[in-house]
Amino acid sequence: MSLISKPFDDSGVEMVDDIARYGTSISKRIEQFRQRSTQRRDSANHCSGFAVMRVLCDTVCEIIDTAENEALRKECARAANTFFIESAFPDDCPDSGPLDNHQPSQALIQEVSSILADDKIVPADGSVQLQTLLLALVWAALSFAMESLPADQARSWVRQRIMDSARYN
């Protein structure tokens, strides 16, 4: 069970509920993709929690770049500290993040794109605010990162991945 603490602004409970709902929906679809890849024994679709986190953070950055709103990048990076997500691992688990040098699979990248294009996950009618969608992606990225890293390190990796992309723009 995951809980979200107060978001980076005072938008209230409704926004927190939306972030949790969309973040959970995104995470469930990615988990289904990972299970399908595992069942097919598709090693080309390497989907560790760390690899999924990287793709989700890169997606956040692409959306921010498209919106041309750098303030969102800082808010999303800061949001990694505001979400309380129970870790699946104790804080003394090995730091397996940096050892994951695999390039994310194109299938995983395409899956994330298809999730965001799925009207059942994220309504295309504009009813989901950009801020809410970005925070849901950060929430999902953090939850996957915590599969591979202790909570503090997962937060650090998510923040760093989001902020580092600003240097390349």
Contacts in CASP RR format, 6 or more apart in sequence:
PFRMAT RR
TARGET T0000
AUTHOR 0000-0000-0000
METHOD contacts of the structure
MODEL  1
MSLISKPFDDSGVEMVDDIARYGTSISKRIEQFRQRSTQRRDSANHCSGF
AVMRVLCDTVCEIIDTAENEALRKECARAANTFFIESAFPDDCPDSGPLD
NHQPSQALIQEVSSILADDKIVPADGSVQLQTLLLALVWAALSFAMESLP
ADQARSWVRQRIMDSARYN
1 86 0 8 1.000
2 20 0 8 1.000
2 24 0 8 1.000
2 84 0 8 1.000
2 85 0 8 1.000
2 86 0 8 1.000
2 139 0 8 1.000
2 143 0 8 1.000
3 84 0 8 1.000
3 85 0 8 1.000
3 86 0 8 1.000
4 16 0 8 1.000
4 19 0 8 1.000
4 20 0 8 1.000
4 82 0 8 1.000
4 83 0 8 1.000
4 84 0 8 1.000
4 85 0 8 1.000
4 139 0 8 1.000
5 82 0 8 1.000
5 83 0 8 1.000
5 84 0 8 1.000
6 16 0 8 1.000
6 82 0 8 1.000
7 15 0 8 1.000
7 16 0 8 1.000
7 19 0 8 1.000
7 79 0 8 1.000
7 82 0 8 1.000
7 135 0 8 1.000
8 75 0 8 1.000
8 78 0 8 1.000
8 79 0 8 1.000
8 82 0 8 1.000
9 75 0 8 1.000
11 131 0 8 1.000
15 131 0 8 1.000
15 132 0 8 1.000
15 135 0 8 1.000
18 128 0 8 1.000
18 132 0 8 1.000
18 136 0 8 1.000
19 132 0 8 1.000
19 135 0 8 1.000
19 136 0 8 1.000
19 139 0 8 1.000
20 139 0 8 1.000
21 136 0 8 1.000
22 121 0 8 1.000
22 122 0 8 1.000
22 128 0 8 1.000
22 132 0 8 1.000
22 133 0 8 1.000
22 136 0 8 1.000
23 136 0 8 1.000
23 137 0 8 1.000
23 139 0 8 1.000
23 140 0 8 1.000
25 115 0 8 1.000
25 121 0 8 1.000
26 56 0 8 1.000
26 112 0 8 1.000
26 115 0 8 1.000
26 116 0 8 1.000
26 121 0 8 1.000
26 136 0 8 1.000
26 137 0 8 1.000
26 140 0 8 1.000
27 140 0 8 1.000
27 143 0 8 1.000
27 144 0 8 1.000
29 111 0 8 1.000
29 115 0 8 1.000
29 118 0 8 1.000
29 121 0 8 1.000
30 47 0 8 1.000
30 52 0 8 1.000
30 108 0 8 1.000
30 111 0 8 1.000
30 112 0 8 1.000
30 115 0 8 1.000
30 140 0 8 1.000
30 144 0 8 1.000
33 47 0 8 1.000
33 107 0 8 1.000
33 108 0 8 1.000
33 111 0 8 1.000
34 47 0 8 1.000
34 52 0 8 1.000
37 45 0 8 1.000
37 47 0 8 1.000
37 107 0 8 1.000
42 107 0 8 1.000
44 105 0 8 1.000
44 107 0 8 1.000
45 105 0 8 1.000
45 107 0 8 1.000
45 108 0 8 1.000
46 102 0 8 1.000
46 104 0 8 1.000
46 105 0 8 1.000
47 105 0 8 1.000
47 108 0 8 1.000
48 96 0 8 1.000
48 97 0 8 1.000
48 100 0 8 1.000
48 102 0 8 1.000
48 147 0 8 1.000
48 148 0 8 1.000
49 144 0 8 1.000
49 145 0 8 1.000
49 147 0 8 1.000
49 148 0 8 1.000
50 96 0 8 1.000
50 97 0 8 1.000
50 100 0 8 1.000
50 144 0 8 1.000
50 145 0 8 1.000
50 147 0 8 1.000
50 148 0 8 1.000
50 149 0 8 1.000
50 157 0 8 1.000
51 100 0 8 1.000
51 102 0 8 1.000
51 104 0 8 1.000
51 105 0 8 1.000
51 108 0 8 1.000
52 108 0 8 1.000
52 141 0 8 1.000
52 144 0 8 1.000
53 141 0 8 1.000
53 142 0 8 1.000
53 144 0 8 1.000
53 145 0 8 1.000
53 148 0 8 1.000
53 154 0 8 1.000
53 157 0 8 1.000
53 158 0 8 1.000
53 161 0 8 1.000
54 104 0 8 1.000
54 161 0 8 1.000
55 104 0 8 1.000
55 108 0 8 1.000
55 109 0 8 1.000
55 112 0 8 1.000
56 112 0 8 1.000
56 137 0 8 1.000
56 138 0 8 1.000
56 140 0 8 1.000
56 141 0 8 1.000
56 144 0 8 1.000
57 137 0 8 1.000
57 138 0 8 1.000
57 141 0 8 1.000
57 158 0 8 1.000
57 161 0 8 1.000
57 162 0 8 1.000
57 165 0 8 1.000
58 104 0 8 1.000
58 161 0 8 1.000
58 165 0 8 1.000
59 112 0 8 1.000
59 113 0 8 1.000
59 116 0 8 1.000
59 137 0 8 1.000
60 76 0 8 1.000
60 134 0 8 1.000
60 137 0 8 1.000
60 138 0 8 1.000
60 141 0 8 1.000
60 162 0 8 1.000
61 73 0 8 1.000
61 161 0 8 1.000
61 162 0 8 1.000
61 165 0 8 1.000
61 166 0 8 1.000
63 130 0 8 1.000
63 133 0 8 1.000
63 134 0 8 1.000
63 137 0 8 1.000
64 70 0 8 1.000
64 72 0 8 1.000
64 73 0 8 1.000
64 76 0 8 1.000
64 134 0 8 1.000
64 165 0 8 1.000
65 165 0 8 1.000
65 169 0 8 1.000
67 130 0 8 1.000
70 166 0 8 1.000
72 130 0 8 1.000
72 131 0 8 1.000
72 134 0 8 1.000
73 162 0 8 1.000
73 163 0 8 1.000
73 165 0 8 1.000
73 166 0 8 1.000
74 163 0 8 1.000
75 131 0 8 1.000
75 134 0 8 1.000
76 134 0 8 1.000
76 135 0 8 1.000
76 138 0 8 1.000
76 162 0 8 1.000
77 158 0 8 1.000
77 159 0 8 1.000
77 162 0 8 1.000
77 163 0 8 1.000
78 159 0 8 1.000
79 135 0 8 1.000
79 138 0 8 1.000
79 139 0 8 1.000
80 138 0 8 1.000
80 141 0 8 1.000
80 142 0 8 1.000
80 155 0 8 1.000
80 158 0 8 1.000
80 159 0 8 1.000
80 162 0 8 1.000
81 155 0 8 1.000
81 159 0 8 1.000
83 138 0 8 1.000
83 139 0 8 1.000
83 142 0 8 1.000
85 139 0 8 1.000
85 142 0 8 1.000
85 143 0 8 1.000
85 146 0 8 1.000
85 151 0 8 1.000
87 146 0 8 1.000
87 150 0 8 1.000
87 151 0 8 1.000
87 154 0 8 1.000
88 146 0 8 1.000
88 147 0 8 1.000
89 146 0 8 1.000
89 147 0 8 1.000
89 149 0 8 1.000
89 150 0 8 1.000
90 150 0 8 1.000
91 150 0 8 1.000
91 151 0 8 1.000
91 152 0 8 1.000
92 150 0 8 1.000
93 149 0 8 1.000
93 150 0 8 1.000
95 149 0 8 1.000
95 150 0 8 1.000
95 153 0 8 1.000
96 148 0 8 1.000
96 149 0 8 1.000
97 148 0 8 1.000
97 149 0 8 1.000
97 153 0 8 1.000
97 157 0 8 1.000
100 148 0 8 1.000
115 121 0 8 1.000
115 122 0 8 1.000
116 122 0 8 1.000
116 133 0 8 1.000
117 124 0 8 1.000
122 128 0 8 1.000
122 133 0 8 1.000
138 158 0 8 1.000
138 162 0 8 1.000
141 158 0 8 1.000
141 161 0 8 1.000
142 154 0 8 1.000
142 155 0 8 1.000
142 158 0 8 1.000
145 154 0 8 1.000
145 155 0 8 1.000
145 157 0 8 1.000
145 158 0 8 1.000
146 154 0 8 1.000
148 154 0 8 1.000
149 157 0 8 1.000
END
